């Protein structure tokens, strides 16, 4: 009878990003998550580990080589782990082709929990008070990008929209709008809103505004492959709330 090897590793956030030369994806060096120690105990323990974690390669072609090939391979638990795709403002169209095209289809087919950056899906209508009923070219473009993105994740259960975690701006701009000029290192956790604009007579809360906006985008395209539960999150990096108020929705007081 097999021994029982407890896996003490909780749900992890696997942050992936395009390489600087845009030749594929790799895990973010600042936050590559730790693996359960049971895989190194013995052969039986490793077998138990592999029941939970699947070896993955991020990119769909071996010819696509990131800065460090080791940063494009790891282990992944579809039931527990969240894949957080971080796109750069330098990309022609964040979250759209050709960037997502690089990702391994077999890997994407198993992802159940996805996180994206809210800043990449906003446009002028986002800054108005709900209900959002103005459909412009920009609106349709965002909805189309979201549709194409979700089509890559046939088993998706949750979609986390992360706000205040955009480090793709130039350091001088980051310094002007936040206390951070670069992405803090350390374990990454997606948490509920720690700082959030509260509802007033004039505005709805930050959480309601983002959630209603995402719901608006999700409802304005046809043949949706799935209906994931949408959540709004902020990022804790190494226990630090590295918040960048790009959307103007978050309060800056402690």
BELURQUI-V933166 format. One record per pair of residues at least 6 apart in sequence whose C-alpha atoms are under 7 Angstrom apart, sorted by the first residue. I is the first residue (numbers start at 0). J is the second residue. Records with the same first field share a line. If there is no record, write none. Layout:
I = J ; J
This chain:
4 = 37 ; 44
6 = 35 ; 37
7 = 35
8 = 35
10 = 79 ; 80
11 = 32 ; 79 ; 80 ; 81
12 = 80 ; 81 ; 82 ; 83 ; 187 ; 188
13 = 31 ; 32 ; 81 ; 82 ; 83
14 = 26 ; 27 ; 30 ; 31 ; 82 ; 83 ; 84 ; 85
15 = 24 ; 25 ; 26 ; 27 ; 83 ; 84 ; 85
16 = 24 ; 25 ; 26 ; 27 ; 84 ; 85 ; 86
17 = 23 ; 24 ; 25 ; 86
18 = 24 ; 25 ; 65 ; 66
22 = 63 ; 64 ; 65
23 = 58 ; 63 ; 64 ; 65 ; 101
24 = 57 ; 58 ; 65 ; 71
25 = 57 ; 65 ; 70 ; 71
26 = 70 ; 71
29 = 183 ; 184 ; 185
30 = 184 ; 185 ; 186 ; 187
32 = 186
37 = 44 ; 45 ; 48
38 = 44 ; 45 ; 48
39 = 45
51 = 76
52 = 74 ; 75 ; 76
53 = 74 ; 75 ; 76
54 = 73 ; 74 ; 75
55 = 72 ; 73 ; 74 ; 75 ; 106
56 = 71 ; 72 ; 73 ; 103
57 = 71 ; 72 ; 102 ; 103 ; 106
58 = 101 ; 102 ; 103
59 = 101 ; 102 ; 103 ; 104
65 = 71
77 = 109 ; 110 ; 111
78 = 111
80 = 112
81 = 112 ; 113 ; 114
82 = 112 ; 113 ; 114
83 = 113 ; 114 ; 115
84 = 114 ; 115
85 = 115 ; 116
86 = 93 ; 94
87 = 93 ; 167
88 = 167
93 = 119
94 = 144 ; 148
95 = 144 ; 148
107 = 151 ; 152
108 = 152 ; 153 ; 154
109 = 154
110 = 152 ; 154 ; 155
111 = 154 ; 155 ; 156 ; 157
112 = 155 ; 156 ; 157 ; 158
113 = 157 ; 158 ; 159
114 = 158 ; 159 ; 160 ; 161
115 = 159 ; 160 ; 161
116 = 160 ; 161 ; 162
117 = 160 ; 161 ; 162
118 = 162 ; 246
120 = 141
122 = 137 ; 138
124 = 131 ; 133
125 = 212
128 = 202
131 = 215
142 = 216 ; 217 ; 219 ; 220
146 = 223
150 = 224
153 = 224 ; 225
155 = 225 ; 227
156 = 227 ; 228
157 = 227 ; 228 ; 229
158 = 227 ; 228 ; 229 ; 230
159 = 229 ; 230 ; 231 ; 232
160 = 230 ; 231 ; 232
161 = 231 ; 232 ; 233 ; 234
162 = 232 ; 233
163 = 233 ; 242 ; 243 ; 244 ; 245
164 = 234 ; 241 ; 242 ; 243
165 = 243
166 = 181 ; 182
170 = 180 ; 181
173 = 179 ; 180
174 = 180
176 = 243
177 = 243
179 = 241
183 = 236
184 = 236 ; 237
185 = 236 ; 237
186 = 236 ; 237
187 = 234 ; 235 ; 236 ; 237
188 = 234 ; 235 ; 236
189 = 232 ; 233 ; 234 ; 235
190 = 232 ; 233 ; 234 ; 235
191 = 231 ; 232 ; 233
192 = 232 ; 233
194 = 249 ; 250
195 = 205 ; 248 ; 249 ; 250
196 = 204 ; 205 ; 248 ; 249 ; 250
197 = 204 ; 205
198 = 204
205 = 248
206 = 231
210 = 231
234 = 240
235 = 241
